[in-house]
Amino acid sequence: MGCRRGRSAAAPALLGFVAAAVAVLCFAFGPSRMPFVSGAVRPNARPHRFPARLHSSYFGGSLPAYRSFDRRFRSLHSQARTTGTSDQKPVCVLFDFDGTIGNTESVAMELCFWELAPYMCKIAPENLEKEKLLWMENNVGQPFEHMLERIERDREEQGLDPIESVRERKMEPEEYLEVVNKARARFDLPTIHNANYPSLLTQQKEECVSSLRVLATPVDGMKNVLDELNELKVPYCICTTSGKPRVPVCVETL
């Protein structure tokens, strides 16, 4: 997720393993003790079948675990459709949030770019808009702290003052501020010198939440998926490493 706090490189594999284990435990012991079954319903997938291409991400690379889940889910869907009831044990669907339920990644990544843009020394101010998408592609999934550290190293190599020193003295170059403040207006944010935060890291975290409150949108088709799960009386919840208050704010916005 763009601008998330740091993740271990092994995190996706570990989460996939946990997802598969939870699915197996749920079907083995039922909902009273283990009510969750993992596997995200993507909006481009029919809700009665989980696409096989997702098994490596959500079932730890275990095709048998995926197939077992898929068979049970389709059976539950079919019985509920034809009889209104099911003899399968109840299940719960766990959704990832960013990029699955909400269109949040691009908003967060673009905001990261504009937070750092006044202090970039390798992109000319007139090229910021043109270079933005390439920068976002190259930095997607990186913690904001790492992006900040790279900009600090670039500035040090060119003999420029540290970012926090520049912020404290409000000495950002005017040619950068002109471009950046126009971009910040699109996020419904104040100008750089009117954003009073103790550090750029704090500013990014706070402004990311406020921007998502304005700009987050649901992924296409997700409402239909949730409507069908409601119709089938299949409970669902969000399972994500994105922290508070980001996710609750986005849910309220969506």
TAVEN-V61445 format. One record per residue. N is the residue number from 1. RES is the residue in three letters. SS is DSSP state (H for helix, E for strand, - for the rest). PSI is psi in whole degrees, 0 to 359 (NA if undefined). OMEGA is omega in whole degrees, 0 to 359 (NA if undefined). Layout:
[[N;RES;SS;PSI;OMEGA] [N;RES;SS;PSI;OMEGA]]
This chain:
[[1;MET;-;133;180] [2;GLY;-;135;175] [3;CYS;-;25;174] [4;ARG;-;166;172] [5;ARG;-;161;188] [6;GLY;-;144;176] [7;ARG;-;147;173] [8;SER;-;150;179] [9;ALA;-;337;181] [10;ALA;-;357;185] [11;ALA;H;312;181] [12;PRO;H;318;180] [13;ALA;H;319;179] [14;LEU;H;316;179] [15;LEU;H;323;177] [16;GLY;H;318;178] [17;PHE;H;315;179] [18;VAL;H;319;179] [19;ALA;H;314;180] [20;ALA;H;318;181] [21;ALA;H;318;179] [22;VAL;H;320;179] [23;ALA;H;314;180] [24;VAL;H;316;181] [25;LEU;H;322;180] [26;CYS;H;312;182] [27;PHE;H;336;180] [28;ALA;H;321;189] [29;PHE;H;352;178] [30;GLY;-;176;191] [31;PRO;-;345;185] [32;SER;-;327;180] [33;ARG;-;334;185] [34;MET;-;80;192] [35;PRO;-;9;186] [36;PHE;-;136;172] [37;VAL;E;128;184] [38;SER;E;161;180] [39;GLY;-;114;187] [40;ALA;-;135;171] [41;VAL;-;106;178] [42;ARG;-;150;185] [43;PRO;-;338;180] [44;ASN;-;8;178] [45;ALA;-;140;175] [46;ARG;-;137;188] [47;PRO;-;350;179] [48;HIS;-;6;177] [49;ARG;-;132;178] [50;PHE;-;125;184] [51;PRO;-;139;184] [52;ALA;H;333;182] [53;ARG;H;346;180] [54;LEU;H;352;190] [55;HIS;H;326;182] [56;SER;H;330;181] [57;SER;H;320;190] [58;TYR;H;351;179] [59;PHE;-;29;173] [60;GLY;-;26;180] [61;GLY;-;8;184] [62;SER;-;102;178] [63;LEU;H;319;177] [64;PRO;H;319;179] [65;ALA;H;318;178] [66;TYR;H;313;183] [67;ARG;H;321;179] [68;SER;H;315;179] [69;PHE;H;315;183] [70;ASP;H;317;179] [71;ARG;H;315;182] [72;ARG;H;320;180] [73;PHE;H;317;180] [74;ARG;H;325;178] [75;SER;H;316;177] [76;LEU;H;315;180] [77;HIS;H;315;183] [78;SER;H;314;181] [79;GLN;H;319;180] [80;ALA;H;325;179] [81;ARG;H;319;188] [82;THR;H;328;185] [83;THR;H;346;184] [84;GLY;-;357;179] [85;THR;-;174;179] [86;SER;-;141;176] [87;ASP;-;2;174] [88;GLN;-;152;175] [89;LYS;-;141;181] [90;PRO;-;150;179] [91;VAL;-;164;173] [92;CYS;E;138;179] [93;VAL;E;130;176] [94;LEU;E;127;178] [95;PHE;E;136;160] [96;ASP;-;164;183] [97;PHE;-;296;186] [98;ASP;E;119;180] [99;GLY;-;351;178] [100;THR;-;307;176] [101;ILE;-;316;183] [102;GLY;E;143;172] [103;ASN;E;89;186] [104;THR;-;334;187] [105;GLU;H;312;184] [106;SER;H;323;178] [107;VAL;H;312;182] [108;ALA;H;318;182] [109;MET;H;319;179] [110;GLU;H;321;178] [111;LEU;H;319;177] [112;CYS;H;317;181] [113;PHE;H;311;184] [114;TRP;H;335;174] [115;GLU;H;323;183] [116;LEU;H;339;188] [117;ALA;H;321;182] [118;PRO;-;345;185] [119;TYR;-;3;179] [120;MET;-;138;180] [121;CYS;-;3;179] [122;LYS;-;357;176] [123;ILE;-;122;179] [124;ALA;-;149;183] [125;PRO;H;324;180] [126;GLU;H;348;181] [127;ASN;H;4;185] [128;LEU;H;310;181] [129;GLU;H;319;182] [130;LYS;H;324;184] [131;GLU;H;352;187] [132;LYS;H;308;185] [133;LEU;H;319;178] [134;LEU;H;318;178] [135;TRP;H;317;180] [136;MET;H;317;179] [137;GLU;H;320;183] [138;ASN;H;341;185] [139;ASN;H;1;183] [140;VAL;-;137;179] [141;GLY;-;352;181] [142;GLN;-;143;174] [143;PRO;-;146;180] [144;PHE;H;326;179] [145;GLU;H;321;180] [146;HIS;H;320;177] [147;MET;H;317;180] [148;LEU;H;318;180] [149;GLU;H;321;180] [150;ARG;H;318;178] [151;ILE;H;320;178] [152;GLU;H;319;179] [153;ARG;H;319;178] [154;ASP;H;319;181] [155;ARG;H;320;180] [156;GLU;H;319;179] [157;GLU;H;330;181] [158;GLN;-;10;177] [159;GLY;-;25;181] [160;LEU;-;156;181] [161;ASP;-;152;175] [162;PRO;-;154;183] [163;ILE;H;314;184] [164;GLU;H;329;176] [165;SER;H;319;178] [166;VAL;H;317;180] [167;ARG;H;315;183] [168;GLU;H;323;182] [169;ARG;H;359;182] [170;LYS;-;53;185] [171;MET;-;24;176] [172;GLU;-;139;181] [173;PRO;-;136;184] [174;GLU;H;323;182] [175;GLU;H;330;175] [176;TYR;H;318;181] [177;LEU;H;322;181] [178;GLU;H;315;180] [179;VAL;H;315;185] [180;VAL;H;318;181] [181;ASN;H;328;174] [182;LYS;H;319;179] [183;ALA;H;320;180] [184;ARG;H;329;178] [185;ALA;H;329;179] [186;ARG;H;335;178] [187;PHE;-;6;183] [188;ASP;-;40;181] [189;LEU;-;153;177] [190;PRO;-;169;176] [191;THR;-;161;183] [192;ILE;H;312;185] [193;HIS;H;353;174] [194;ASN;H;3;176] [195;ALA;-;102;188] [196;ASN;-;90;178] [197;TYR;-;151;184] [198;PRO;-;337;179] [199;SER;-;162;178] [200;LEU;H;326;178] [201;LEU;H;315;177] [202;THR;H;318;179] [203;GLN;H;314;181] [204;GLN;H;316;182] [205;LYS;H;315;182] [206;GLU;H;317;183] [207;GLU;H;334;175] [208;CYS;H;316;179] [209;VAL;H;313;182] [210;SER;H;327;179] [211;SER;H;318;179] [212;LEU;H;329;176] [213;ARG;H;331;181] [214;VAL;H;319;194] [215;LEU;H;348;181] [216;ALA;-;139;179] [217;THR;E;156;177] [218;PRO;E;148;174] [219;VAL;-;140;181] [220;ASP;-;130;177] [221;GLY;-;348;184] [222;MET;H;323;179] [223;LYS;H;321;179] [224;ASN;H;321;179] [225;VAL;H;312;182] [226;LEU;H;324;177] [227;ASP;H;319;181] [228;GLU;H;322;176] [229;LEU;H;321;176] [230;ASN;H;319;179] [231;GLU;H;322;180] [232;LEU;-;356;183] [233;LYS;-;38;175] [234;VAL;-;114;180] [235;PRO;E;155;181] [236;TYR;E;161;177] [237;CYS;E;173;180] [238;ILE;E;132;177] [239;CYS;-;104;188] [240;THR;-;154;175] [241;THR;-;354;175] [242;SER;-;136;189] [243;GLY;-;177;172] [244;LYS;-;152;0] [245;PRO;-;10;186] [246;ARG;H;308;185] [247;VAL;H;312;178] [248;PRO;H;321;178] [249;VAL;H;315;181] [250;CYS;H;319;179] [251;VAL;H;317;178] [252;GLU;H;322;180] [253;THR;H;319;182] [254;LEU;-;NA;NA]]
